[in-house]
Amino acid sequence: MVNLIATTEICTYHDVEYNFINSLGEAGLVALKVVKKNTYVPETELQKLEKMIRMHHELDINVAGIEAIIHLLDRVEQMQEELRVLRNRVG
């Protein structure tokens, strides 16, 4: 079973508004789970969410900017994996 963390706790701890986390969820950047009208973040998503919160707080990046950055980081990771596979074929 996956541990769930209440978004209210995350908002309080990280001093971030619920709308920000909800927007990340709507953008598909973080999984949110609703149980009895309360919203939770699976513990497995916490590290990713905290990274996005830091981008928002420290760099003043909005949800659209975070979405673009995450997309680019994912693409770079895919390209690195492709390069690794190609190097293994050659060497």
C-alpha positions in Angstrom: 0.0 0.0 0.0 1.2 3.5 -0.9 1.4 6.0 1.9 -0.5 9.2 1.2 0.4 12.7 2.4 -2.3 15.3 2.8 -1.9 18.2 0.5 -2.8 20.5 3.4 0.3 19.2 5.3 2.5 19.8 2.3 1.1 23.3 1.8 1.7 24.2 5.4 5.2 22.7 5.5 6.4 24.2 2.2 4.4 27.4 2.5 2.7 26.9 -0.9 -0.9 27.4 -1.9 -3.2 24.4 -2.6 -4.0 25.9 -6.0 -0.4 25.5 -7.0 -0.3 21.8 -6.1 -3.7 21.3 -7.7 -2.4 23.0 -10.9 0.6 20.6 -11.0 -1.9 17.7 -10.7 -4.1 19.1 -13.5 -1.0 19.5 -15.7 -0.2 15.8 -15.1 3.1 16.7 -13.4 2.2 15.1 -10.0 -0.3 12.4 -9.1 -3.0 13.4 -6.7 -5.5 11.1 -5.0 -8.8 12.2 -3.6 -10.2 10.3 -0.7 -13.4 11.4 0.9 -13.1 14.9 -0.6 -9.5 15.3 0.8 -6.6 15.5 -1.7 -3.4 13.5 -1.0 -0.1 13.1 -2.7 1.4 9.5 -2.9 4.7 9.3 -1.0 6.3 8.1 -4.2 5.5 11.5 -5.8 6.9 13.6 -2.9 10.5 14.0 -4.1 9.3 15.1 -7.6 6.7 17.5 -6.0 9.3 19.1 -3.7 11.6 19.7 -6.7 8.8 21.6 -8.4 8.0 23.5 -5.3 11.7 24.6 -5.1 11.6 25.7 -8.7 8.5 27.8 -7.9 9.9 29.3 -4.7 13.5 29.8 -5.5 13.3 30.6 -9.2 9.8 32.1 -9.3 8.7 29.7 -12.1 5.0 29.2 -12.7 3.3 26.0 -13.5 3.6 26.4 -17.3 7.3 27.0 -16.9 7.7 24.0 -14.6 5.9 21.9 -17.1 8.3 23.0 -19.9 11.3 22.3 -17.7 10.1 18.9 -16.7 9.4 18.0 -20.3 12.9 19.1 -21.4 14.6 17.2 -18.5 12.6 14.1 -19.4 13.7 14.5 -23.1 17.4 14.9 -22.1 17.1 11.8 -19.9 15.6 9.8 -22.9 18.4 11.1 -25.2 21.1 10.1 -22.6 19.6 6.6 -22.5 19.6 6.3 -26.3 23.2 7.4 -26.3 24.1 4.8 -23.7 22.4 2.1 -25.8 24.2 3.2 -28.9 27.6 3.3 -27.2 27.0 -0.2 -25.9 26.3 -1.5 -29.4 29.5 0.2 -30.8 31.8 -0.7 -28.0 
